[in-house]
């Protein structure tokens, strides 16, 4: 009942400006359609032993996403012992049609309970959701020696920013 159809492309290019300086350009594109795994139900406090041909997911469960990523990395070797690298990356994750219903609680197995046979279910729905992420890193590393000690110095910083679009989640109950 599960499937995954993935298309993937990831070209890279390195430009060696000099023997001490280079620039890397990377790009990634991925398109994926799949059906998520809902897991196993818990009955009697442990996972139920279901036959292999039993699917507890819903026919409407589906994930369809596109993912883009690009980055530029600049590296420079000042000396044999000191170098610097800076990287900027951008990613875009587009949830074209993502929907899943899944078990969200135990099955009420108490025959005296008014909710006997009811399974709590959860869902999430990400129609046309988008997530943009920006990453940036700069590092300067150096090796040096003082007296009998060898040192490696790292000075750097990172930046990260993510913008997340719309999503809807919820919980409901279904009779068992």
Buried (B, 14 or more C-beta within 10 A) or exposed (E): EEEEEEEEEEEEEEEEEEEEEBBBEBEBBBBBBBBBBBEBBEBEEEEEEEEEEEBBBBEEBBBBBBBBBBBEBBBBBEEEEBBBBBBBBBBBBBBBBBBBBBBBEEBBEEEEEEEEEBBBBBBBBBEEBBBBBEBBBBBBBBEEEEEEEEEEEEEEEEEEEEEEBEEEEEEEEEEE
